[in-house]
Amino acid sequence: MKFNTSKCQILHLGLVSPGYTYKLGDKRLESSPMERYLGVWVDGKLNMSQQCALAAKRTNRVLGCIKHSIASWSREMIVPLCTALVWLHLEHCAQFWAPQYKKDIKLLECVQRRATEVVKGLKGKTYEEQLRSLGLFSLEKNKNTI
């Protein structure tokens, strides 16, 4: 079996990476700014901002599908759906990828805030009150509990 060198790329990690060129046989391997491994996108600085943005985008899509396909926005209908489909992605992102920057945390919190506003009877309450009445915690608090 031949090894396909055109599918191989190098990801230089760290700030002081020398950018050394690698060869496999007589072919030079190309460098890549970002790679996906086990479903997680990582760049050369081990920054997870791209992964958080993708999780927020995916979660917004799921939330939009829920909003457009459900006729009754009662708490009994929305909370189980959001818990199973929306908060699952957000909590996983906050705990596993551990957003490093405030902008990433703010982006994920914005998606969670949008999800809590869908539930009927919670409008007019503060975000913290909405979370408390649903039995949820902010993503920042979830991240710190692990």
Secondary structure, DSSP 4 states (H G I P E B T S, - for coil): ----GGG-EE---STT------EETTEEPEE-SEEEETTEEEETT---HHHHHHHHHHHHHHHHHHHHH-S---HHHHHHHHHHHTHHHHHHIIIII---SHHHHHHHHHHHHHHHHTSTT-TTS-HHHHHHHHT---HHHHHHT-
